[in-house]
Amino acid sequence: MIEKKIVGEKAVEFVKDGMTVGLGTGSTVYYTIIKLGQLMKEGLTIKGVPTSVETEKLAIECGIPLANIKEIDQIDVAIDGADEVDSQLNLMKGGGGALLREKIIARAAKKFIVVADPAKIVNHLGAFPLPIEVVPFGVEMTNEQIRLLGAETKIRYSNGNPYQSDNGNYIIDAKFPNILNPVTLEQKLNMIPGVVENGLFNQMANAVITLNAEKSVVIKNRS
C-alpha cells in the first residue's frame, strides 16, 4: 500500500490551480484523490470529472467539486491507474470495470498521467486478463468472436449475476498470451459487433509515475 500511496500522491504535482481534472478509478489513484482533497482545504481550486460512480462518491467525500461533463470544453489533466504498463507505455486497464469512462476521459484530456506501482510494469501486456466491455444482448455470440482471436474468456460475475458496468454493460475478461501488438488487437476487438470498448489504452499515456528498485519515484515519459 505504501508504494501505491507514494506514486498516487506524486501525481498531484501535475495539477495546477483552476484545472479541470479527470479522476480515475482504482486503488492507486485513490491516494491521488485523497491528496487533492487535502490540498483543496489548503486553497487549491479545481473541478473533478470522475470516471466511475465509486470515484464520484470519493471525490464528494473529499470535498472536490465535480464538473458536469456535458458542460466542459476540455479536461486539463486526467490521472488514472493501470493493471499493466508495457515498455512503450501502452496500458491494460479495466480491472475495476470502469474502462469505457476511463478511456473517454483520458482521450479528452490534454495530458494523461498514469500512476502504477512497480508490480504493474511489464515487458509485454497479457499476464492480466484483458477487460472488454460488451452489450448484454448476444453476449454469448460476442464472447465466441473474442475467443476466435485466441483468448480464453470469462464473462465477469458479481454476486451470482453478470457484472454490470456503470453503463449497464457486461465485462468479458479475455486471457491472451503475450500481447506483442496491442494496437492491432485493440482494432480487431473493436470491430466485433457487441464490443463497446476494450481495456487496451495504446499510445495514450503522456507519463507513467512508478518506483524503481530502490523505491525512488520514477517518471517515464512517452517519446
FENLIN-V834325 format. One record per residue. N is the residue number from 1. PSI is psi in whole degrees, 0 to 359 (none if undefined). Layout:
((N PSI) (N PSI))
//
This chain:
((1 327) (2 325) (3 316) (4 320) (5 318) (6 309) (7 327) (8 317) (9 331) (10 327) (11 337) (12 344) (13 342) (14 355) (15 127) (16 160) (17 135) (18 358) (19 154) (20 124) (21 125) (22 125) (23 114) (24 187) (25 138) (26 176) (27 340) (28 313) (29 345) (30 316) (31 331) (32 313) (33 317) (34 315) (35 320) (36 321) (37 320) (38 317) (39 330) (40 326) (41 339) (42 3) (43 351) (44 140) (45 115) (46 170) (47 141) (48 148) (49 103) (50 149) (51 359) (52 164) (53 321) (54 314) (55 323) (56 314) (57 317) (58 317) (59 318) (60 318) (61 327) (62 359) (63 21) (64 118) (65 143) (66 137) (67 144) (68 117) (69 339) (70 343) (71 359) (72 147) (73 327) (74 162) (75 126) (76 314) (77 140) (78 137) (79 127) (80 166) (81 189) (82 152) (83 327) (84 149) (85 123) (86 183) (87 341) (88 9) (89 24) (90 149) (91 153) (92 128) (93 167) (94 6) (95 331) (96 359) (97 9) (98 23) (99 324) (100 309) (101 324) (102 318) (103 322) (104 314) (105 321) (106 319) (107 329) (108 348) (109 145) (110 324) (111 135) (112 113) (113 132) (114 134) (115 128) (116 128) (117 162) (118 332) (119 341) (120 350) (121 122) (122 162) (123 317) (124 144) (125 153) (126 345) (127 326) (128 136) (129 138) (130 118) (131 134) (132 122) (133 129) (134 155) (135 148) (136 325) (137 126) (138 28) (139 327) (140 321) (141 317) (142 318) (143 318) (144 322) (145 324) (146 321) (147 326) (148 345) (149 359) (150 19) (151 150) (152 128) (153 152) (154 133) (155 127) (156 136) (157 153) (158 123) (159 39) (160 358) (161 156) (162 131) (163 137) (164 131) (165 173) (166 344) (167 2) (168 11) (169 169) (170 165) (171 129) (172 126) (173 118) (174 119) (175 103) (176 153) (177 184) (178 124) (179 94) (180 337) (181 77) (182 331) (183 314) (184 318) (185 319) (186 315) (187 317) (188 319) (189 317) (190 352) (191 351) (192 123) (193 134) (194 338) (195 125) (196 312) (197 161) (198 167) (199 16) (200 118) (201 86) (202 133) (203 36) (204 324) (205 127) (206 328) (207 148) (208 126) (209 124) (210 192) (211 148) (212 187) (213 335) (214 5) (215 24) (216 148) (217 134) (218 135) (219 114) (220 121) (221 140) (222 130) (223 none))
//
